[in-house]
Amino acid sequence: MAFRFTLRQLEYFVAVCDAGSIAAASQLVNVSSPSISTAISQLENVFGLELFVRQYARGLSLTPGGRRFYSAAKEVLEGAGGLHDVAGEISGEVRGPISVGSLMTVAPFVLPELRKEFQAQHPLVTFQQAEGHQTDLIRMLRRADIDIAVTYDLEIPNDIAFEALLPMPPCALLGVDHPLASASAVSLGALADEPLILLDLPLSRDYFMSLFQRLDLHPRIEARTPNVSMVHAMVANGIGYGLLNVPSRHTWSPDGKPLRYVPIKDEARPMQLGLATMRADRKSRILSAFEEHCRKMVAFLTVFGSARG
């Protein structure tokens, strides 16, 4: 008996399972909710299975059979992805889908440029991207929601491989009217009594606080925010100073006020910007090509250093 279904239908089904609802899956794959609902109904009709239990006001939950079907669907999609490698090896071209994740604080500074250049070099590639906190990225790697993550070397678990590309030492973010804004470098001791606008993300927060702790200093935290743009804006408006590892190449806040990036003169462990992937014996052709692309782009990434002075 011939089963008439498409890989696209399987992709929509897996997206609903991963996202938890049709509405969330719709945003994830950028397809309308009715189209996803139709695809799932078609799969159920083709295979004669009830994949989800529909519960009013509680959304969808997988049936026992649906859970087994989900695992099989993932295997089919992964196997289909391998066909792109075969085609690439035959044709000598890099082709197929790749999903790249990036740390939220890093993504605006590096991901658009990496994507633009990679797609220009490999026009047969379908590029998807996602942003998240470090724990989000690790979870997405483990669930195969992303193939690779551009992130820092913060609490990388043993089942994740990390390749460091670029050291990113901390720097102080100051408004141009701050007394230390014209300094070539600034010590943490000089900053400790100043009001700090702390980037309040779990691992970033711990990293910045550790810089003071190792010197037995206690920073004066004026405000906390998980939003890098808010740190920029509050600093530019004279509310305090910030600490960052990824300064922008421009020196303006979101509301158009000027900023200064000043290196920290104390010895401090830099974060390492690099690539995180699942440990595997063999990497796909497209993933290897993207890793090599990122290595070649290190020269581009180092221009951030010129923004500190």
Secondary structure as UniProt FT lines:
FT   HELIX           7..19
FT   HELIX           22..29
FT   HELIX           33..47
FT   STRAND          52..55
FT   TURN            56..58
FT   STRAND          59..62
FT   HELIX           64..91
FT   STRAND          96..103
FT   TURN            104..106
FT   HELIX           107..121
FT   TURN            123..124
FT   STRAND          125..132
FT   HELIX           134..142
FT   TURN            143..144
FT   STRAND          148..152
FT   TURN            158..159
FT   STRAND          160..168
FT   STRAND          171..175
FT   TURN            176..177
FT   TURN            179..182
FT   HELIX           188..191
FT   TURN            192..193
FT   STRAND          195..199
FT   HELIX           202..213
FT   TURN            214..216
FT   STRAND          220..225
FT   HELIX           228..236
FT   TURN            237..238
FT   STRAND          241..244
FT   TURN            254..255
FT   STRAND          258..264
FT   STRAND          271..278
FT   HELIX           285..296
FT   HELIX           298..301
FT   HELIX           302..307
//
